[in-house]
């Protein structure tokens, strides 16, 4: 295995697949689920909003409550990390090819 100057083989062997996986996951999410309105809802497992439902309207002893959550910050963070990994991957591969 060829390594970059100043970079150990261990870092090279782990950084490329994980960077590629991060970029791949971000791309799959972007093209598959990002625009799906159902991905905005999460189950309220703590039961914080259960007290807002009138008891006479409940038909189940264990209701499942879905909450619409704003996930823009999480998506921006995920895409920023994936872009940074993609830049690192491109830089490492460029150095590998040119050395």
N, C-alpha and C positions, 0 to 999 in steps of 0.2 A: 504494500500500500504506500503510495506516495503521500508525503505530508507537506504542509506549508512550512516555509522557513519560520522558525520561532514558535510553531504550534505543534503540540505533541500529537501523536497518532490517536490517542484516546479522545481528545476534543474533536478531531476531524471526524472520527468514526461516529460520534454521537450527534454532532451539530448538524450535519447534512441531512440525515433522515428526519430529525425532529423539526428542523426548519422547513423541510419539504412537507412534512405532515401538517404543520401549523398553517402554512400557506394553502395547502390542499383543503383543509377543513374550513378555513375562512372562505375559500372560493365556493365550496359545495354549499355552505350555509347561505352565501350571498345569492347564488343562483337558484337554490331550492326553497329555502324556508323564510328568508328575510321578508318577503312580501306576503306571506301567509298570515291572515288575521288571527288564526287560532293560536299561533305561537306567542301572542301577546298575553295570553291568559295563563295563570298559574293557580294551582289548588291552594286554598287557605287552610293549611294543615293545623295551624295554631288555634283556629276558631275565633279570631279577633272580630270578625264581622257577623258571627252567628247571632249575637244579641240584637242585631238590627232587623232580623226576620221575625215577623209575628208568628207566635207558636201555633195559631189556628191554621196557618197556611202550610205548615210542614206536613209532608206526607210520608216522611221517612224518619226513623229514629236516629240515623246517622247521615245527615245531609252533606253533600259535597258542594262547597262554595268555590266558585271560580272568580278570581280577581283579575282585572285588566291592569297590567303593570307596564310602565314606561321603561323600555329596555334600550333606549338610545345610548345611554352612557356605557352600558355593557357592550353594545355593538361597536361603539367607537373605540373602546379599549381593546376589544378582540381584534378589530381591523388594524389598529395601530401596532399591536404586538405582532400580528401576522405580517404586516408590511416591514417592520424592523427585521423579522426573521427572513423575509424574502430578500431584503437588501443584504443581510449578512450572508445568506446562501449565494446570492449572485457574486458578491465580493470574494467569497472563498473559492467558488468555482472559477472565477476569472483569474485569481492568483494561481490556482492549480493548473489551469490551461496555459497560462503565460510563463510559468516557471519551468 
